Amino acid sequence: MSLGIKPLGARVLIKKEEPEEKTEGGIILTRAEKKEQPVAEVLAVGPGTEDEPMEVKVGDKIIFAQYSGTDIDYKGTTYSLINQSDVLAVLD
């Protein structure tokens, strides 16, 4: 599946998870109370570089450095393009 965005080098295209709308107890959160989680799904990866081979793959759920990358609005959807070095962990 091609999204029309192809990362270059050791970059990763991700879609961030949306912040929770309500708590486990059912309390609806206002915009100010929602905490953005640095969790995302990997949608595309670059080929890597000689110095930094790709360790993540399409479909991985990752935790990434919170203020990293560049947000991209493409065809009505917001994606983020980050360096692989900003990926902190892959979730099981």
Solvent accessible surface area in square Angstrom, and as a share of the most:
residue,aa,sasa,rsa
1,M,210,0.94
2,S,106,0.69
3,L,40,0.20
4,G,52,0.50
5,I,31,0.16
6,K,160,0.68
7,P,3,0.02
8,L,119,0.59
9,G,21,0.20
10,A,12,0.09
11,R,104,0.38
12,V,0,0.00
13,L,0,0.00
14,I,0,0.00
15,K,74,0.31
16,K,52,0.22
17,E,68,0.30
18,E,135,0.60
19,P,35,0.22
20,E,123,0.55
21,E,107,0.48
22,K,113,0.48
23,T,53,0.31
24,E,190,0.85
25,G,74,0.71
26,G,41,0.39
27,I,120,0.61
28,I,137,0.69
29,L,36,0.18
30,T,82,0.48
31,R,221,0.81
32,A,102,0.79
33,E,102,0.46
34,K,57,0.24
35,K,147,0.62
36,E,80,0.36
37,Q,78,0.35
38,P,33,0.21
39,V,24,0.14
40,A,0,0.00
41,E,74,0.33
42,V,0,0.00
43,L,37,0.18
44,A,19,0.15
45,V,44,0.25
46,G,4,0.04
47,P,107,0.67
48,G,12,0.12
49,T,66,0.39
50,E,179,0.80
51,D,139,0.72
52,E,55,0.25
53,P,91,0.57
54,M,46,0.20
55,E,149,0.67
56,V,9,0.05
57,K,136,0.58
58,V,92,0.53
59,G,45,0.44
60,D,18,0.09
61,K,86,0.36
62,I,0,0.00
63,I,54,0.27
64,F,3,0.01
65,A,31,0.24
66,Q,84,0.37
67,Y,206,0.78
68,S,22,0.14
69,G,48,0.46
70,T,86,0.50
71,D,90,0.47
72,I,45,0.23
73,D,117,0.60
74,Y,69,0.26
75,K,171,0.72
76,G,86,0.83
77,T,42,0.24
78,T,70,0.41
79,Y,23,0.09
80,S,2,0.01
81,L,43,0.21
82,I,2,0.01
83,N,72,0.37
84,Q,12,0.05
85,S,81,0.53
86,D,34,0.18
87,V,25,0.14
88,L,119,0.59
89,A,43,0.33
90,V,73,0.42
91,L,71,0.35
92,D,196,1.01
